[in-house]
């Protein structure tokens, strides 16, 4: 029997995010501003870093860089309101972190434990270090954690024998693996996004699917989403479960948004000249989506998609959105190419990803529209619901 306690998870969300909002209030400057923050890389390694996820306090960013051995290594950045930051490498070999908990205290991902040849899922906290998570069966090949709810539950997938992949999760305080369903497809389950309390999950079972926690049965119920392409995947879900974003494949990749009904998903479009598009994340209300488009995998371009009053999409380059809607000084982007937008905070005030810097290196970045003090006061005094968002994975 799968176990889950959404009520306790919701209480954890409110308590932790309320404290985070108060701390965030103390850090902001006298007036709002928009920052472009290049996040650097590990000293001594080949320069290549990327940001994959951000917290709802807008101050924690997670991703990976390249260490002196030439391996990927998980990085956690904590950004201050003046644009300064601290960078903490996580002690895990060949590691990758797609996301963190809503308050940023917990990082999830995969790496190679000492003596192992394949990557395994882990949870990381500054106080507890790396916690390696177990697989479901002894013959499982590798397993990855992609997203986390506020109570510390990690969600992801397990690679089974014969090429199958199984959607799975790991409860807080336990390394035991729970598989979501009993699948027999050659290429099957994977959880890529979750709501902050773990009620809603988004992913794939070859085709795009979502799961919803059922209090009566103590299990997750799966819903297959409609699409007319060969295959698809969901990458993120709005906090109320009403909007899901991802992509489908039919000769090329199409960025999609579902509205949680039986209707076909809408096509978000592509940037001019690109052949493929991928939707990675959305805001709490599902009204802002971020992702990338490219030419058969090369010449990647980060984009942001918003929607008009009729629900029609308007997809534009991230640079245009940042210097327009977010108020970023265009001079801050001089020499940069923004290639991927991997995550957006629940309120839309932070976007993280990777780009090509003026030196020609791939570098992680964050764009942060620091809120006005009045907005932060609202959050600290009772607006914590605005911070409780879904978690996603790349």
VENFEN-V795157 format. One record per residue. PSI is psi in radians with two decimals (none if undefined). Layout:
BEGIN
psi = {PSI & PSI}
END
This chain:
BEGIN
psi = {2.24 & 2.49 & 2.49 & 2.51 & 1.44 & -0.54 & -0.81 & -0.64 & -0.72 & -0.67 & -0.66 & -0.69 & -0.87 & -0.74 & -0.86 & -0.72 & -0.49 & -0.76 & -0.68 & -0.65 & -0.70 & -0.79 & -0.67 & -0.67 & -0.69 & -0.35 & -0.29 & 2.68 & 3.13 & -0.49 & 2.67 & 2.65 & 2.84 & 2.24 & 2.46 & 2.05 & 1.75 & 2.31 & 0.01 & -2.78 & 3.08 & 2.31 & 2.35 & -0.16 & 3.04 & 2.29 & 1.87 & 1.94 & 2.82 & 2.55 & 2.24 & -0.49 & 2.79 & 2.71 & 3.00 & -0.18 & -0.13 & 0.29 & -0.21 & 2.25 & 2.43 & 2.66 & -2.48 & 2.75 & -2.86 & 2.14 & -3.10 & -0.38 & -0.03 & 0.13 & 2.72 & 2.47 & 2.38 & 2.43 & 2.50 & 2.13 & 2.45 & 2.02 & 2.36 & 2.87 & -0.24 & 0.06 & -0.16 & 2.79 & 2.79 & 2.52 & 2.17 & 1.95 & 2.39 & 2.31 & 1.37 & 2.22 & 2.55 & 0.92 & 2.79 & 2.33 & 1.95 & -0.33 & 3.03 & 2.98 & 2.83 & -0.59 & -0.05 & 0.04 & -0.36 & 2.34 & 2.42 & 2.67 & -2.60 & 2.61 & -3.08 & 1.91 & 2.81 & 2.24 & -0.15 & 2.72 & -0.35 & 2.77 & 2.58 & 2.69 & 2.59 & 2.79 & 2.54 & 2.34 & 2.69 & -0.62 & -0.63 & -0.19 & -2.68 & 2.23 & 1.96 & 2.35 & 2.60 & 2.85 & 3.07 & -0.64 & 2.69 & -0.41 & 0.16 & 2.49 & -0.82 & 2.87 & 2.54 & 2.47 & 2.24 & -0.45 & 2.92 & 2.48 & 3.01 & -0.52 & -0.04 & 0.02 & 2.31 & 2.48 & 2.59 & -2.28 & 2.80 & 2.29 & 1.98 & 3.05 & 2.81 & 0.36 & 0.00 & 2.67 & 2.35 & 2.22 & 2.43 & 2.89 & 2.83 & 2.08 & 2.71 & 2.49 & 0.08 & 2.44 & -0.01 & 2.46 & 2.34 & 2.13 & 2.44 & -0.67 & 2.87 & 1.73 & 2.72 & 0.05 & 2.67 & -0.57 & 1.86 & -2.04 & 2.70 & 2.17 & 2.23 & -0.34 & 2.71 & 2.71 & 2.88 & -0.47 & 0.07 & 0.16 & -0.71 & 2.41 & 2.61 & 2.49 & -2.40 & 2.68 & 1.12 & -0.91 & 2.86 & 2.34 & 2.81 & 2.74 & 2.56 & 2.33 & 2.34 & 1.90 & -0.56 & -0.69 & -0.25 & 0.52 & 3.02 & 2.34 & 2.33 & 2.45 & 2.18 & 2.26 & 2.53 & 2.51 & 2.78 & 0.37 & -3.12 & -0.67 & 2.97 & 3.03 & 2.52 & 2.42 & -0.37 & 2.82 & 2.47 & 2.85 & -0.57 & 0.04 & 0.09 & -0.37 & 2.38 & 2.39 & 2.66 & -2.56 & 2.72 & 2.85 & 2.26 & 1.34 & -0.60 & 3.00 & 2.42 & 2.22 & 2.36 & 2.73 & 2.19 & 2.69 & 0.29 & 0.12 & -2.94 & 0.06 & 2.71 & 2.60 & 2.68 & 2.61 & 2.14 & -0.29 & -3.05 & 2.79 & 2.63 & 2.31 & -0.17 & 2.68 & -0.46 & 2.63 & 2.50 & 2.27 & 2.14 & -0.63 & 2.81 & 2.86 & 3.04 & -0.75 & -0.01 & 0.21 & -0.11 & 2.24 & 2.47 & 2.71 & -2.63 & 2.72 & 2.79 & 3.12 & 1.60 & 0.73 & -0.22 & 2.95 & 1.05 & 2.54 & 2.16 & 2.49 & 2.88 & 2.41 & 2.21 & 3.10 & 2.46 & -3.03 & -0.33 & 0.01 & 0.15 & 2.42 & 2.61 & 1.75 & 2.20 & 2.79 & 2.51 & -0.70 & -0.72 & -0.74 & -0.74 & -0.74 & -0.25 & -1.41 & -0.62 & -0.25 & 0.39 & 2.47 & 2.13 & -0.47 & -0.43 & -0.35 & 0.14 & 2.19 & -0.04 & 2.56 & 2.02 & 1.90 & -0.51 & 2.37 & 1.87 & -0.51 & 2.74 & 2.45 & 2.86 & -0.60 & 0.01 & 0.13 & -0.19 & 2.38 & 2.31 & 2.73 & -2.54 & 2.75 & 3.14 & 2.08 & 3.04 & -0.35 & -0.03 & 0.15 & 2.65 & 2.15 & 2.45 & 2.60 & 2.82 & 2.38 & 2.11 & 2.02 & 1.65 & 2.15 & 2.74 & 2.68 & -0.61 & -0.70 & -0.71 & -0.60 & -0.73 & -0.78 & -0.75 & -0.57 & -0.01 & 0.02 & 0.45 & -0.36 & -0.48 & -0.40 & -0.37 & 1.75 & 3.07 & 2.74 & 2.57 & 3.12 & 2.68 & none}
END
